[in-house]
Structure formats: structure tokens, C-alpha cells
């Protein structure tokens, strides 16, 4: 949420450090002097940093200021990256070709910076198989992943079988 920006007569500080839109520093002025200066230039007085001592204000066109702020927000939003946890389901009897396709998807997701949760889906008798057998089946998928990764923990038992979460390894 953007804090409410005060302009012109909304500003309550007695003294302000004033800057022009070209970056020229006018120094510390009283509110009335700063408003008079902005009025003579035909521009607005905009409080940029209200928490500073004394608060910083800029003399510029308010519309231009809003445009610059919206551009900064768009750039920041574009740089922000949301990490998702993608899920792959694998069954004990999944063929090698299908495993390769799933591993290819996992590699793509890791490259994009997402986490990948791989679920070994157990049905019927396979639920009661030895843990070493289940881990070996999970390893089959992990060895096919081309992107470098690290395990977030040991494979854990889940409701439907065995799961492990992987994420991209830190670059060196």
C-alpha cells in the first residue's frame, strides 16, 4: 500500500528541506516560503520523505510525480518473483519415457526458480513394500532431472505414499 502523499497545503511540517525537479537543493525553508516558491514556478510542493528531519519536499508537477511513481512500481513488480511449489506425481509402474518427461518438466520448473514436490503415488500392495524399494523408485526420477538441485529434506511418508521436495541449488 502506498502511503498518502501530501501536496501543497496538506503538508503540516513547519520547516522543509526543499529540492527542485531538476535536483537543485534550495535548503531548509519554512512551509510558507516553500509554497510561495512553488507557486512562483507554477508547480506543486510534494512531501517526498515525511519521516526525515526536517521533512524533504520537492517542487515539481504532481502529475509528473505520479507518473514516475507508477513507473517505479511497474519495474519493481516485474523484478519480483513469486516462488511456487509445483507437484509431480509418479507411480511405481511409471515407464521410463514418462519419467523422462516428468523430469524434463521438473528441470524446467527448477530453472524458473520454483520448488518441485515429487510424490511417489502408492496404490494397492505397493503401499506395504519395503522403504528401500520406495526410495529407490523415487531416486529413478531424481537422477533424470538435468538441473542442479538440492533436497529440502529426507523423503517423507505422505498420505498416498512418499514425497520429497527439491529446489534449485545455489549458484557458485
N, C-alpha and C positions, 0 to 999 in steps of 0.2 A: 504494500500500500504506500502510495506516495504521500508524504506529509503536505499539508495545505501550505502553499507558498503565499506569503503576504506581499502585497504590492502597494505602493504609494501610501495612502492614508491608513491602511490596515496595519502598518508597521508601528509598534509601540515602544521600541527602544529609543532612549534619549539621544544617544550618540551611535554613529555607524562608521565603519571603515568602508569608504566608497571607492568603487572601481568603475571605469567606463567600459563600454562594449569592446573597445579596442585593446583593453588590458592596461590602460594608463591608471595609475594609482593616484587618487585625489587626496588620500589621507583620511584622518578621522574628522568627521563633520557632525554637526547637530542634525537632528531629523529635519528641521525646518530649512536649514541650508541645503541639505541633500535634495529635498523635494523641490526647492527653488532651482537648483542646478539642473535637475532632470526636466523641470518644466521649461526652462530656457532652451534646452536642447530638443524639446518636443518628444521626449522619451519617458519611459516608466522607471520608477525606482523599485527594484526587486530584491527582497531579502534572500540572499543565497545561503548563508550559514548563520542561522539564528542562535546557535549554541556557542559561537565564538565570543571572545571578549575583546573588544566590542563586536557586536554582530556585523557580518560582512554583507554589503548590499551592492548591487550592480545597476548601473544606469544603462538600460537598453530597451528595445521594443519587446513588449510582453509576448506578442505572437511569435516573434523570432525565438524567444527563450523557450516557449512551449514546444516549438518545432524541434529545437536542439535536444530538449529533454526526451521527446518521444523517439528521436533517432538513437540516442544513447540506450534507451530501454530496449529497442529492437535489436541492437547489436549485442547487448547483454543476454537477451533471451536466446539469440541464435547461438551464443557461446555456451549457454547452459546445456548440460547433457544429463538426461534422466536415465539412470541405470535400472533396467528391468531384470526380472528373473524369468528366463524362458524355460520351458519344460519340454523334455524329450521323454517319450515313453517307449521302452524297449521290452519285448517279451523274451523268454528263454529261447523259444524256437525261431526268433527273427533271423532271416537269411543274411548272409554276408553282404550281399548287394544293398539290401535295405539298411543294414548297419552303416555302410559307407555313405549312403545318402543322409542318414541322420547325423553322422559325424561331420559331414560337409556343412550341414545347417548349423551345427554346434560351433564349428570353426568360424563360420560367418558371423554368428552372434557374438562370439568372443572377440573377434576383430572389431566389431562395433562397440565393444565395451560393456556388453551385458553379461550377467551371470547366467549359467546354464545349470538347471537341475535335471539330473538324469535319473529317471525312475525305472528300475527293473521290475516289471509288472509280473507278478507270480500268480498263476492260476492252477487249480487242482493239486496234484501231487507235488508239483514243484515248490509249493509253499513249505513243504517239510524236508526239502533237500538240505544237504549239509551247507553250512555258511561258506566254507571254502569254495564250493561249487558255484554258489550265487555270486561271490566276489569275483571269481574267475570270469563269469559271464559279463559282469559289469566292466571288467578290465578290457574285454574284447572291444567294447565301444570306445573306451578311453584311449586305447592305443591307436585307433583310427583317426583321432582328432589331430589335425595338422597344426593348428595354432598352439603356441606355448600357453600352458595354463597351470594353475595350482589348485589343489583340493582345499575346500574350506573346512574340511573335517573328514573323519573316517566315514565310510559308508554306514548309514544308519537304517535300522528297520523302520519301515513305514507301514501304514495300514494295508497296502496292497503288495508290499514286497520290500525292496531295498532301494534306497536313494542316496545320491551323493551330489553335492553342489560344487561346481568349479567356476573359477573366474580367471581372467587374463592375468598372466604373470607380469610383474612389474618390469618395465623396460630398464635395461642396464646402460 
